[in-house]
Amino acid sequence: MTKLARLTPYSWLAVIICLLAYLLLQLPQRQWSSSITALLPTAAEPWQQQLLGQVNSSRQLTLKLSGLPLPQLRQAATSLLQQPIEGLSWHQPGVMLTQLQQQYQQHQSLLLSAQAMQLLQQGQYQPLVDAAWQRLYSPAPLLSQALSQDPLLLTQQFMEQQAGGKLTLQQYWFETRQGDAVVLYAEMAADPFDRVPASALQQQLAHQLSALSKQWPQLQIARSGVLFHAVHASANASFEMQFYGAISLLAILLLLVFSFRSARPLLLATVVLLPAVIAGLAAMLLVFEQPHVLALVFATTLIGIAIDYSFHGMLAANHARSTFSAMLPSLALGLLTTLLGYLALLWLPFSLLQQVAVFMLAGLVAAFVSVWLLLPLLLAPQQLHNSYWLQHGCARITQGYQRASALWVWLIGLSASAVVVLLLLQGRFSDDVRLFSQSPADLLQQEAAVRALGAQQWDSRFLVVLADNVEQALAQEHALQSTLMQWQQQGWFARWQGLSQQLPSQQQQAASQQLLQQAYQSPALQAYLAQLQLQAPSVRTDWLTPDNFASPLLKQHFRVGRQTAAIVLLQQVSEVALLQQAVAQLPAVYLLDPIADTNSSLQQLRSQLLIWLALALLVSIAVLSWRRGIKAALASALLLTLAIGVALCLSLWLQQQLNVFNLVAALLVLALALDYAVFFTSSLRKTEVMQAVLLSAATSCLAFGMLSFSQTPAVASFGFTVFSGVALSALLAPLLTLICHKEAVSGGTL
């Protein structure tokens, strides 16, 4: 061994140590994302993406307290509010209403309801006078100086029309009109998808709610908000990553003990796995500023693939140095075909798959280099005790495969492939974003209980009015009000909310003043004013503007580039198609549906995956033809088609529909099955190949199969498809020897 050859393994160890040092420095500083929306592809235009990034409705949360008499519910709510939580601000609806009333009081007669405006425009003044008398006879108090500034009490009536719904407003919370529940609203400062602060806030809130439950055992608490779902998804992903990774490692340990009855193989496997994990994680941190925890769940499958290289390397190195050297080209070819499968993921516009691809590409290369450089240094020939029973069993299995007829294998394989393709063509795909996350039933029930109250619970769909400035946006939104009320009456949605409901544009305020001045000259108004001994107010020009108006609804206006985007929130949208068609006819008005846009993007991603799957198969056949010949390449293509097709059919049968993650899994099955095909079409000793492939397939099936038990539908779909595809590939791969070149079981070299 030359001096350079002796230095190379130590150089590789130095690289791994440097990568480990980088991880130790970076991991404490990095924030791992658990945001599903941050992962998903989007079909939205750039300005729409910018707007969606500014909308912070996900930071709202709601609590419903019930199950006790109203006085005790008020005590519980007061106790909760008296224990502040850092980063969480409770809304004070009574305070906000008082502030709003003060602003309206200073600008009376500038705010009119749509009905009052219509009556003024039509010159029908008597109904306005009758309504004013009715309001004067009401025992409810009037705004200060209402009669002198707004004798028709139009602003007073405008304000009273704003109140309504199933909730009554109190100083610090809302109460149901039946008095059986108290509802509190809050807003968090941090992004609910920012795992660390969101988890800390949720734990503090959970601790306080638990204390309330102990103090009032009959108290029922319902939660609503993205925070609770995001924290659950993050915690679940972290648990699954640790749990499934631990189970996979334990399974590998048991397989190593069973195969070699020694702790030495465990050390050798660690020498391969540890650099792979370090390199994969370091590459992910280098490429992505904020990696996603769900990517690590998928990336735990590196254990099942990298251990394949350990088994091939250990068995070959234990046999002889020459055998190890003869094995390396096949291992390199297997690595190349596997990398091709993951490289395809880099070209897809999907951050999650890109992160998984980067992790796996770096990890697999590191695993190969570790096998190549470190195993010969650490393992001398004949140092491992290979299980006699395992070797004998592999020899018997290999002999059993040799008894099959190559012609029948071709006929049955082609027929089965045709049937599988026909079944898949009749299958149904689902492109539902909800596959990414599954909240527990209890949390969903609480969400439904809060939403049933109706207040401040808006759909994910909303309207956007684009304008050059805020004033123009208010004017355009006001012009849209009659259309919105018409759609509401037709049952397209239950409610809508926009800033123009509280703040008219200056143009509208000026128009209302002119109409009022005309009305004051009418006989009906002259008689009314005379009875009250009032003078007609003069024209007001102290307009109410966003600069002197404070309202939470101002948060529904955003700057998007050089334009202003006014958001109109919708509730209980039932006629989506009709609404889309109607909005499409309006200028500068858009219906944004983030979930539908994401589903559409997933559908496009699915189409791209199908294309990449076909291309990867063709490229793999080309590579195998180059190294193994056309006969071996066609036989391997038949194996791949059967393994992938049957795995997808089983997934279709189990799930009743396929999704994009089944196709991602199909790409990985392609990569793994190609690895098996490479070794069974080589001239290596087939008994030893059988042992290595069986051990490799067992670990891969365990690593991927565990994911099929995930509570996240996307992860479960991915895991089951890869599990069934790998198992079938390992079952069919030995037939390649029979198809390509039937040799004696002991023939060839390892």
C-alpha positions in Angstrom: 0.0 0.0 0.0 1.4 3.3 -1.0 1.8 6.3 1.4 -1.0 8.1 -0.5 -3.3 5.1 -0.1 -2.6 5.0 3.6 -3.3 8.7 4.0 -6.6 8.7 2.0 -8.8 7.0 4.8 -7.5 9.4 7.4 -8.2 12.3 5.0 -11.7 11.1 4.7 -12.0 10.9 8.5 -10.7 14.5 8.7 -13.5 15.6 6.3 -16.1 13.8 8.5 -14.8 15.5 11.6 -14.9 18.9 9.9 -18.5 18.2 8.9 -19.4 17.2 12.5 -17.8 20.3 13.8 -19.9 22.4 11.4 -23.1 20.6 12.6 -22.2 21.2 16.2 -21.9 24.9 15.5 -24.9 25.3 13.2 -27.6 23.1 14.8 -28.1 25.2 17.9 -28.5 28.3 15.7 -30.9 26.9 13.1 -34.6 26.9 13.3 -36.4 23.9 11.9 -39.6 24.7 10.1 -42.7 22.6 10.6 -44.8 24.9 8.3 -46.8 22.8 5.8 -47.4 26.0 3.7 -43.7 26.7 3.5 -43.2 23.3 1.8 -45.9 23.3 -0.7 -45.7 24.3 -4.3 -48.0 27.1 -5.3 -49.7 28.1 -8.5 -50.2 31.7 -7.3 -48.7 34.6 -9.2 -45.8 36.6 -7.6 -48.0 39.3 -6.1 -50.4 36.7 -4.8 -47.5 34.8 -3.1 -46.3 38.1 -1.6 -49.8 38.8 -0.3 -50.2 35.3 1.2 -47.0 35.8 3.0 -48.3 39.0 4.7 -51.6 37.7 5.7 -51.2 36.6 9.4 -54.6 35.1 10.1 -52.7 31.9 11.2 -51.5 33.8 14.3 -55.1 34.1 15.6 -56.3 31.7 18.2 -59.7 31.3 20.0 -60.8 29.7 23.2 -64.3 28.7 24.1 -65.1 28.2 27.8 -68.3 26.4 28.6 -69.9 23.8 30.9 -70.3 26.2 33.9 -72.8 28.9 34.9 -72.0 32.3 33.4 -70.6 33.9 36.6 -68.1 31.0 37.0 -67.2 31.2 33.3 -66.4 34.9 33.8 -64.3 34.1 36.8 -62.4 31.4 34.8 -61.8 33.9 31.9 -60.6 36.6 34.3 -58.2 34.2 35.9 -56.8 33.3 32.6 -56.3 36.9 31.5 -54.6 37.8 34.7 -51.8 35.4 33.9 -50.0 36.9 30.9 -48.1 34.8 28.5 -45.1 36.3 26.7 -45.7 36.6 23.0 -49.5 36.3 23.4 -51.9 39.3 23.4 -55.5 38.9 24.3 -58.0 41.0 22.4 -60.1 43.5 24.3 -63.3 43.8 22.2 -65.0 46.3 24.6 -62.0 48.6 24.6 -61.8 48.4 20.8 -65.5 49.2 20.5 -65.2 52.1 22.8 -62.3 53.5 20.7 -64.4 52.9 17.5 -67.4 54.7 19.0 -65.2 57.7 20.0 -64.0 58.0 16.4 -67.5 57.7 15.0 -68.8 60.2 17.5 -66.2 62.7 16.3 -67.3 62.2 12.7 -71.1 61.8 12.9 -73.2 62.0 9.8 -70.2 60.8 7.7 -71.1 57.2 8.1 -74.4 55.9 6.6 -75.7 52.4 6.0 -76.2 51.2 2.5 -80.0 51.3 3.0 -79.9 54.9 4.2 -77.7 55.9 1.3 -80.2 54.3 -1.1 -83.1 56.2 0.4 -81.3 59.5 0.2 -80.4 58.9 -3.4 -84.0 58.1 -4.2 -85.3 61.1 -2.3 -87.4 58.9 0.1 -86.9 60.9 3.3 -90.0 59.9 5.3 -88.6 56.4 6.1 -85.5 58.0 7.4 -87.5 60.3 9.7 -89.6 57.4 10.9 -86.5 55.4 11.8 -85.1 58.4 13.6 -88.2 58.8 15.8 -88.2 55.1 16.5 -84.6 55.3 17.6 -85.3 58.3 19.8 -88.1 56.4 21.6 -85.6 53.5 22.3 -84.2 53.4 25.8 -80.7 52.7 24.5 -78.3 55.7 24.9 -77.3 58.0 22.1 -73.9 59.2 21.0 -72.9 62.5 22.5 -74.1 65.5 20.5 -75.9 63.1 18.1 -79.0 65.3 17.5 -77.0 68.4 16.8 -74.4 66.8 14.4 -76.5 64.0 13.0 -80.2 64.7 13.6 -81.4 61.6 11.6 -79.1 59.4 13.8 -77.7 57.8 10.7 -74.3 57.1 12.2 -75.9 55.8 15.4 -78.0 53.3 13.4 -75.0 52.5 11.2 -73.0 51.5 14.3 -75.8 49.4 15.8 -76.2 47.5 12.5 -72.6 46.4 12.8 -73.4 44.5 16.0 -75.0 41.1 15.6 -74.3 37.4 15.3 -74.3 34.8 17.9 -72.0 36.6 20.3 -72.5 39.6 22.6 -69.5 41.9 23.2 -68.0 42.4 26.7 -65.0 44.4 27.8 -62.4 41.6 27.5 -64.3 38.8 25.8 -67.5 37.7 24.0 -70.4 35.8 25.4 -73.0 33.7 23.7 -76.5 35.2 23.7 -77.7 32.2 25.7 -75.0 32.9 28.3 -73.7 29.4 28.2 -70.1 30.2 26.9 -67.4 32.8 27.0 -65.2 33.2 24.0 -61.7 34.8 24.1 -59.6 35.8 21.1 -55.8 36.3 21.1 -53.0 36.9 18.7 -49.5 35.5 19.0 -46.4 37.5 18.0 -44.4 34.6 16.6 -45.3 32.5 13.5 -47.2 29.4 14.7 -45.0 27.3 12.3 -41.8 28.5 14.1 -41.4 25.4 16.1 -39.4 26.6 19.2 -41.4 29.7 20.2 -44.7 28.2 19.1 -44.2 25.1 21.2 -43.1 27.2 24.2 -46.2 29.4 24.0 -48.5 26.4 23.5 -47.0 24.7 26.6 -47.5 27.8 28.8 -51.1 28.1 27.6 -51.7 24.4 28.1 -50.4 24.7 31.7 -52.7 27.6 32.5 -55.7 25.8 30.9 -54.9 22.7 32.9 -54.8 24.7 36.1 -58.3 26.1 35.2 -59.6 22.6 34.6 -58.3 21.5 38.1 -60.0 24.5 39.7 -63.3 24.0 37.8 -63.6 20.3 37.0 -66.8 20.8 35.0 -65.2 23.5 32.8 -65.1 22.6 29.1 -62.4 24.2 26.9 -62.4 24.2 23.1 -59.4 25.5 21.2 -59.2 26.9 17.7 -56.2 28.2 15.8 -53.3 27.1 13.5 -51.0 27.1 16.6 -52.5 24.0 18.0 -52.4 22.1 14.7 -48.9 23.2 13.9 -47.4 22.3 17.3 -49.0 18.9 17.1 -47.7 18.3 13.6 -44.2 19.4 14.6 -44.2 17.2 17.8 -45.5 14.3 15.8 -42.9 14.6 13.1 -40.1 14.8 15.7 -41.4 11.8 17.6 -41.7 9.7 14.4 -38.2 10.7 13.3 -36.7 9.5 16.6 -39.0 6.5 17.1 -38.7 5.1 13.6 -35.0 5.8 13.4 -34.5 4.0 16.7 -36.6 1.0 15.5 -34.6 0.8 12.3 -31.3 0.8 14.2 -32.5 -1.8 16.6 -33.6 -4.0 13.7 -30.2 -3.6 12.0 -28.5 -4.6 15.3 -30.5 -7.8 15.6 -29.8 -8.7 11.9 -26.1 -8.2 12.4 -26.1 -10.3 15.6 -28.0 -13.0 13.8 -25.8 -12.9 10.7 -22.4 -12.6 12.3 -22.9 -13.3 16.1 -20.4 -10.5 16.9 -20.5 -6.9 17.9 -17.8 -6.1 15.3 -20.2 -5.8 12.4 -22.2 -3.2 14.4 -19.1 -1.1 14.7 -18.4 -1.5 11.0 -21.9 -0.6 10.1 -21.7 2.5 12.3 -18.5 3.5 10.5 -20.6 3.6 7.3 -23.9 5.0 8.7 -22.5 7.8 10.9 -20.6 9.6 8.2 -23.6 9.2 5.9 -25.9 10.9 8.4 -23.4 13.6 9.2 -22.8 14.3 5.5 -26.5 14.4 4.7 -27.4 16.7 7.5 -24.5 19.0 6.8 -25.4 19.2 3.1 -29.0 20.0 4.1 -27.9 22.9 6.4 -25.5 24.2 3.8 -28.1 24.3 1.0 -31.3 25.2 2.9 -31.5 28.1 5.4 -34.5 26.6 7.3 -34.8 22.8 6.8 -38.1 21.1 7.5 -38.6 18.5 10.2 -40.8 16.4 7.8 -37.8 16.1 5.5 -35.9 14.4 8.3 -38.7 11.9 8.7 -38.3 10.9 5.1 -34.5 11.1 5.4 -34.4 8.4 8.1 -34.8 6.0 5.2 -31.0 6.6 4.6 -30.4 4.0 7.3 -32.1 1.3 5.2 -30.2 2.2 2.0 -26.8 2.9 3.4 -26.7 -0.3 5.4 -26.9 -2.1 2.1 -23.5 -0.9 1.3 -22.2 -2.1 4.7 -23.4 -5.6 4.0 -21.9 -5.8 0.6 -18.7 -4.3 1.8 -18.4 -6.4 4.9 -19.1 -9.7 3.1 -16.6 -8.9 0.3 -13.8 -7.6 2.6 -14.3 -10.6 4.9 -13.7 -12.9 1.9 -10.5 -11.4 0.4 -9.0 -8.2 -0.7 -9.4 -9.2 -4.3 -13.0 -10.0 -3.7 -13.6 -6.5 -2.2 -11.9 -4.9 -5.2 -14.1 -6.9 -7.6 -17.2 -5.9 -5.7 -16.5 -2.1 -5.8 -17.5 -1.6 -9.5 -20.9 -3.1 -8.9 -21.4 -1.1 -5.7 -20.4 2.1 -7.6 -22.9 1.2 -10.4 -25.6 0.6 -7.8 -24.7 4.0 -6.2 -25.0 5.7 -9.6 -28.4 4.2 -10.4 -29.7 5.2 -6.9 -28.3 8.7 -7.2 -30.2 9.1 -10.5 -33.5 8.4 -8.7 -32.8 11.1 -6.1 -31.3 13.6 -8.6 -34.7 13.6 -10.3 -36.2 15.0 -7.1 -34.0 18.1 -7.3 -35.6 19.2 -10.5 -39.1 19.2 -9.0 -40.5 22.5 -7.6 -41.2 21.0 -4.2 -39.0 22.1 -1.3 -39.6 18.9 0.8 -38.5 16.6 -1.9 -35.5 18.8 -2.7 -34.4 18.7 0.9 -34.8 14.9 1.1 -32.8 14.6 -2.2 -29.9 16.7 -0.9 -29.7 14.8 2.3 -29.8 11.4 0.6 -27.4 12.3 -2.2 -24.7 13.5 0.2 -25.4 10.7 2.6 -25.2 7.9 0.0 -22.0 9.3 -1.4 -20.5 9.4 2.1 -21.7 5.8 2.8 -20.0 4.6 -0.4 -16.7 6.4 0.3 -16.7 5.1 3.9 -17.2 1.5 2.6 -14.5 2.0 -0.1 -11.9 3.6 2.2 -12.6 2.5 5.8 -13.9 -1.1 5.7 -10.7 -2.6 4.2 -8.7 -0.7 6.8 -10.8 -2.0 9.7 -11.7 -5.5 8.5 -9.1 -8.1 7.6 -10.2 -11.3 5.6 -11.9 -14.0 7.6 -12.3 -11.9 10.8 -16.1 -12.2 10.8 -17.9 -15.4 11.6 -20.6 -15.6 8.9 -23.6 -17.6 10.1 -23.6 -21.1 8.6 -27.4 -21.3 8.7 -27.8 -18.0 6.9 -25.2 -19.0 4.2 -26.8 -22.4 3.8 -30.3 -20.9 3.6 -29.1 -18.4 0.9 -27.5 -21.3 -1.1 -30.8 -23.3 -1.0 -32.8 -20.2 -2.0 -30.4 -19.6 -4.9 -30.7 -23.2 -6.0 -34.5 -23.0 -5.9 -34.5 -20.0 -8.2 -32.2 -21.9 -10.7 -34.9 -24.5 -11.2 -37.3 -22.1 -12.8 -37.8 -21.8 -16.5 -36.5 -18.6 -18.1 -39.2 -18.8 -20.8 -42.0 -19.0 -18.2 -40.4 -16.2 -16.2 -40.6 -13.9 -19.3 -44.1 -14.9 -20.1 -45.5 -14.5 -16.6 -43.6 -11.3 -16.1 -44.8 -9.7 -19.3 -48.4 -10.8 -18.6 -48.4 -9.6 -15.0 -46.9 -6.2 -16.1 -49.7 -5.8 -18.6 -52.3 -6.5 -16.0 -50.7 -4.1 -13.5 -50.5 -1.3 -16.0 -54.2 -1.7 -16.9 -55.2 -1.7 -13.2 -53.2 1.5 -12.6 -54.8 3.2 -15.6 -58.1 2.8 -13.9 -56.9 4.0 -10.5 -57.8 7.4 -9.0 -55.4 10.0 -7.8 -55.9 12.5 -4.9 -54.1 15.8 -4.9 -55.3 16.9 -1.5 -53.0 19.1 0.6 -54.5 17.6 3.8 -52.4 14.5 3.2 -49.4 16.4 4.6 -50.9 16.7 8.1 -53.6 15.0 10.1 -54.8 16.6 13.3 -56.2 14.4 16.1 -60.0 14.0 16.1 -60.3 15.7 19.5 -58.6 18.9 18.2 -60.8 18.9 15.1 -63.9 18.6 17.2 -62.8 21.5 19.3 -62.2 23.5 16.1 -65.7 22.7 14.9 -67.2 23.7 18.2 -65.6 27.1 18.1 -66.4 27.7 14.4 -70.0 26.9 15.1 -70.2 30.2 17.0 -69.6 32.0 13.7 -67.7 35.1 14.8 -64.2 35.8 13.5 -64.0 32.3 11.9 -63.3 32.9 8.2 -62.7 30.6 5.3 -59.3 30.1 3.7 -60.8 31.6 0.5 -61.0 35.4 0.3 -61.5 38.2 -2.2 -58.8 40.6 -3.1 -59.4 44.1 -4.5 -56.3 45.6 -6.2 -56.0 49.4 -6.4 -53.3 52.1 -6.6 -53.8 53.4 -3.0 -55.9 52.8 0.1 -58.5 55.5 -0.9 -59.1 53.9 -4.3 -59.3 50.5 -2.7 -62.0 51.7 -0.3 -63.9 53.2 -3.2 -63.7 50.0 -5.2 -64.6 47.8 -2.2 -67.6 50.0 -1.5 -68.7 49.7 -5.1 -68.5 45.9 -4.6 -70.8 45.9 -1.6 -74.1 45.6 -3.4 -72.7 42.7 -5.4 -71.5 41.0 -2.2 -74.9 41.4 -0.5 -76.5 39.9 -3.6 -74.2 36.9 -3.5 -74.8 36.5 0.2 -78.6 36.6 -0.4 -78.2 33.9 -3.1 -76.5 31.7 -0.5 -73.0 31.6 -2.0 -71.5 32.4 1.4 -72.8 33.2 4.9 -71.0 36.4 5.7 -68.3 38.8 4.4 -66.1 41.4 6.1 -64.2 44.3 4.6 -62.8 47.6 5.8 -65.4 49.6 3.7 -68.1 48.3 6.1 -66.5 50.5 8.9 -64.7 53.2 6.9 -66.3 54.8 3.7 -64.0 56.3 1.1 -63.7 60.1 1.1 -65.6 60.2 -2.1 -68.5 58.4 -0.5 -68.4 60.6 2.6 -68.6 63.7 0.4 -71.5 62.3 -1.6 -73.4 61.5 1.6 -72.9 65.1 2.8 -74.3 66.5 -0.4 -77.3 64.2 -0.2 -77.9 65.1 3.4 -77.9 68.8 2.7 -80.6 68.2 0.0 -82.6 66.1 2.5 -82.5 68.8 5.1 -84.3 71.2 2.7 -87.2 68.7 2.2 -90.6 69.3 3.9 -90.3 66.0 5.8 -86.9 66.9 7.3 -87.9 70.5 7.9 -90.9 69.4 10.0 -88.8 66.8 11.9 -86.1 69.4 12.7 -88.8 71.9 13.8 -90.3 69.4 16.2 -86.9 68.8 17.8 -86.1 72.6 17.7 -82.9 71.8 15.8 -81.0 73.5 13.0 -79.7 71.7 9.9 -76.0 70.8 10.4 -73.6 72.4 8.1 -71.5 70.4 5.6 -68.7 68.4 7.2 -65.3 68.2 5.5 -63.2 66.6 8.3 -63.2 63.3 6.6 -62.6 60.0 8.3 -59.5 58.5 6.8 -57.2 55.5 7.6 -54.7 58.0 9.1 -57.2 59.1 11.8 -59.1 55.9 12.1 -58.1 52.9 14.2 -59.7 49.5 13.5 -58.5 45.9 13.4 -59.9 45.8 9.8 -57.1 48.1 8.7 -55.0 44.9 8.9 -56.9 43.7 5.8 -55.1 46.2 3.6 -51.6 45.4 2.4 -49.0 46.8 0.1 -48.2 44.5 -2.8 -45.5 46.0 -4.8 -46.7 49.5 -5.8 -50.4 48.6 -5.3 -52.8 48.2 -2.4 -54.5 44.9 -1.8 -57.8 45.1 0.1 -58.9 41.7 1.5 -62.6 40.8 1.8 -63.0 37.8 4.2 -65.7 35.2 3.5 -67.4 32.7 5.7 -69.0 29.4 4.8 -68.4 29.6 1.1 -70.8 27.0 -0.5 -70.8 27.9 -4.2 -67.2 28.1 -5.1 -67.6 27.5 -8.9 -70.3 30.2 -9.2 -68.2 32.6 -7.1 -65.2 32.0 -9.3 -67.1 32.6 -12.5 -68.7 35.8 -11.1 -65.4 37.2 -9.8 -63.7 36.5 -13.1 -66.0 39.1 -14.7 -65.0 41.9 -12.3 -62.0 44.1 -13.0 -59.2 44.2 -10.3 -61.1 41.6 -8.1 -59.6 38.2 -7.5 -60.7 35.1 -5.5 -57.7 33.6 -3.8 -58.0 30.0 -2.6 -54.6 28.9 -1.3 -55.7 25.3 -0.7 -57.2 24.9 -4.2 -54.1 26.5 -5.7 -51.8 24.1 -3.7 -53.9 21.1 -4.8 -53.6 22.3 -8.4 -49.8 22.6 -7.9 -49.7 19.0 -6.5 -51.5 17.8 -9.6 -48.9 19.4 -11.8 -46.2 17.9 -9.5 -47.8 14.5 -10.0 -47.7 14.9 -13.7 -44.0 15.9 -13.6 -43.2 12.9 -11.3 -44.8 10.5 -13.8 -42.5 12.0 -16.5 -39.4 11.8 -14.3 -40.3 8.2 -13.4 -40.4 7.2 -17.0 -37.2 9.1 -17.8 -35.4 7.6 -14.8 -36.4 4.2 -16.0 -35.1 4.8 -19.5 -31.8 6.3 -18.2 -31.4 3.3 -15.9 -31.9 0.9 -18.8 -29.3 2.8 -20.8 -26.8 2.6 -18.0 -27.4 -1.1 -17.5 -27.1 -1.7 -21.2 -23.8 0.1 -21.2 -22.4 -2.0 -18.3 -24.4 -5.3 -18.5 -25.8 -5.6 -22.0 -29.2 -5.2 -23.5 -30.6 -8.5 -22.3 -29.8 -7.7 -18.7 -31.2 -4.2 -19.1 -34.5 -5.4 -20.5 -34.8 -8.1 -17.8 -34.1 -5.4 -15.2 -36.7 -3.1 -16.8 -39.3 -6.0 -16.4 -38.3 -6.4 -12.8 -38.6 -2.7 -12.1 -42.0 -2.4 -13.9 -43.4 -5.3 -11.9 -42.0 -4.1 -8.5 -43.2 -0.5 -9.0 -46.5 -1.5 -10.6 -47.5 -4.0 -7.9 -46.4 -1.7 -5.1 -48.7 1.0 -6.5 -51.5 -1.4 -7.0 -51.3 -2.6 -3.4 -51.2 1.1 -2.3 -54.3 1.8 -4.4 -56.1 -1.2 -2.9 -55.2 -0.1 0.7 -55.7 3.6 0.3 -58.5 3.5 -2.3 -56.6 6.2 -4.2 -53.0 7.2 -5.0 -51.3 10.5 -4.2 -48.1 12.3 -5.2 -46.1 10.6 -2.4 -46.8 7.1 -3.8 -45.1 8.4 -7.0 -42.2 9.7 -4.9 -41.9 6.3 -3.3 -42.0 4.7 -6.8 -38.9 6.7 -7.7 -37.1 5.4 -4.6 -38.2 1.8 -5.3 -36.7 2.3 -8.8 -33.4 3.3 -7.2 -33.3 0.4 -4.7 -34.5 -2.2 -7.2 -31.8 -1.1 -9.6 -29.2 -1.7 -6.9 -30.4 -5.3 -6.5 -30.5 -5.7 -10.3 -26.9 -4.5 -10.6 -25.6 -7.2 -8.2 -27.7 -10.1 -9.6 -26.6 -9.3 -13.2 -23.0 -9.2 -12.1 -20.5 -12.0 -12.2 -20.2 -12.0 -8.4 -20.9 -15.2 -6.4 -24.7 -15.5 -6.2 -24.9 -17.1 -2.8 -23.0 -14.1 -1.3 -25.1 -11.7 -3.3 -28.2 -13.3 -2.1 -27.1 -13.0 1.5 -26.2 -9.3 1.1 -29.4 -8.4 -0.8 -31.6 -10.3 1.7 -30.1 -8.5 4.6 -30.2 -5.2 2.8 -33.8 -5.7 1.8 -34.8 -6.7 5.3 -33.3 -3.5 6.7 -34.8 -1.3 4.0 -38.2 -2.9 4.5 -38.0 -2.2 8.2 -36.9 1.4 7.7 -39.6 2.2 5.2 -42.2 -0.2 6.6 -42.2 1.6 9.9 -43.2 4.8 8.1 -46.4 3.2 7.0 -47.6 3.4 10.6 -47.1 7.2 10.6 -50.1 9.4 11.6 -49.3 11.7 8.7 -51.0 10.3 5.6 -48.3 11.5 3.2 -45.6 9.7 5.2 -47.7 6.5 5.6 -48.4 6.4 1.8 -44.7 6.9 1.1 -43.6 4.2 3.6 -46.0 1.5 2.5 -45.3 1.9 -1.2 -41.5 1.7 -0.7 -41.9 -1.3 1.7 -44.0 -3.3 -0.7 -41.8 -2.3 -3.7 -38.5 -3.2 -2.0 -39.9 -6.5 -0.7 -41.1 -7.5 -4.2 -37.8 -6.3 -5.8 -35.8 -8.6 -3.4 -38.2 -11.4 -4.3 -37.9 -11.0 -8.0 -34.3 -9.9 -8.3 -32.7 -13.4 -8.1 -34.6 -14.3 -11.3 -32.4 -11.9 -13.2 -29.6 -14.5 -12.9 -31.8 -17.1 -14.5 -32.9 -14.8 -17.3 -29.6 -13.2 -18.1 -27.1 -16.0 -17.7 -27.8 -19.2 -15.8 -24.7 -20.1 -13.8 -23.9 -22.6 -11.2 -24.7 -21.5 -7.7 -21.1 -21.5 -6.7 -19.8 -20.1 -10.0 -18.1 -16.8 -10.4 -16.3 -14.7 -7.9 -17.8 -12.5 -5.2 
